[in-house]
Amino acid sequence: MTEHRSREGYEDLFAEFLAPFANRSGARIFVGGAKGIDSLVLTWLAQHTSAAIVVAVPGTVSGQPAEAQAAILEGQQTGQVDVVELAHPAFPSAAAYHARNRWMVDRSRLLIAFPHGDDPRSGTWYTIGYVAEQGKPRLIVPI
């Protein structure tokens, strides 16, 4: 889902839309621990910011794809990353990912989302809708 843009293209997006928030004093950022955009964001944050990062996985880290596990391990080696394993009983399932996303949103003040397309059934759009229901601010950066 991330192959349609170059790594440099993602880095430019993250520098423009994540850095202003991630480089604030005391910033704490929640990131889903999946492959694709989650792993790209996690790796970029760990390499370019000093923000505290909380990676939430719906099951366990060992249940995540290899790409996601590698990004989490790399992030943990910086000392910036804490991992929360939610151990959802229905993992893997849409319900588990939605529960993970609600858990992160409930602890956040702002959502920065990177949706690919406009399918309202996607997890990203589900989460954007959940944030909107709560009246929280959101920055949507289509990829």
N, C-alpha and C positions, 0 to 999 in steps of 0.2 A: 504494500500500500504506500510505501515511501519511495519507490523506485522512479517515480515520475519527476523527481526533482534531484538535483545534484547535492552532494554533502555540503558543498560550499553555499548552495542556495539555502539550505536549512540553517547553516551557521549564520548567514546574513539575516534571516528571519528572526532567529533567536536573539542575535545581538540587538536588533531593533526593538523587538517586542517583549523579550524576557529580561534583558539586562537592566532596564530602568527599575524594575521591581526587585530583581534578584540581588542587585548591588546596594539595596537600602540596608542601613544598619538594623540588625536584628531580624532580617528576612528569614522566613521559614517557608519552604515550598514543598507542597505535596505533589508527588508524581506517581502515576500508575506504573507498576512493574512489568509491563508487557513488552513484546517486541515492537518494532516499528517506531512510531513517533515517541512513545514513552521512553524507549531506550536512547533514542537520539537526544531528546531533551535532557535526560539524566546525565548522559555523557557530557553534553555541552555545559550544563550547569556545574558539574564537578570540575571541569577544566577551566572555566572562565569566570567563576564567581566564588565567593566565600560563604554563600548562603547555606544555612542548615537545610538539608534535604531529607524528607521523609518519603520513603518508597513504600507504597501499600500494595500488597499482592492479595488477590482474592482467596488464594489457597495457601501454598507455601512457596518459597523461593525455588526449591527443588522441583516443583511442579510447573515452573515457568519454562518457556522455550530457551534454548541454549543462548541465543542472542541476548535475551533479557537477563539471564543469569550472569553472563559476562559483564554486562553494563552495571548490574548491581554490585558485583564483586569489585569492579574497577572503582566505582563510586565509594564503596566502603573503605577502600585502601586510602582514600584522601582524608578520611576521618570526618567527612561532612555528612555522611549518609547513615541514617537509621532506617531499619526495615521493620515493617509491621506486617506480620502474616495473619490474615484475618480467618484463615482456615474455614471458609464457608463450606457447609456440608454438601452443597450441590455443585462444588467446583469440579470440573469446568462447566460453566453454563452462563447464559446471559444474566440470570438472576444473581450469580456470584459476582460478575463484573459490575452490574448495576449497584449491588450492595457496597462493593469497594468504592465506586465513584461517589455514592451518597456519603460514605464514611469520610472521604477526603473533603467533599464540599461542606459537610457539617462542621469541619474544623478550619475552614478557610474564610477569608474575607473577600476574595476576588478570584474569579476563574479566568484563566487564559487558556483558550481552547484552540486546537488546530484541526478542524474537521476536514476530511477529504470527501468532497461532494456534499450533497444536501439530502441524503437519505434519512428521513426522520426516524428510521428504525435503528440507526447506528448508535453505538454506545456514546459517542461524543455528543450527538444531538440529544440523546436521552439526558445526558448530564447537563447540557446547556439549558434544557427545559426545566430540570430540577433546580438549578441555580435561579432561573427566572422566577419560578414559583416562590422562592425564598426572598425575592427582591434584592438579591446580591448583585453587585456589578460584575460584568463579564466583558472580556475582550476576545472577540472571535477573529482568528487569523486563518482564513481558508488556505489550505495547501493543495 
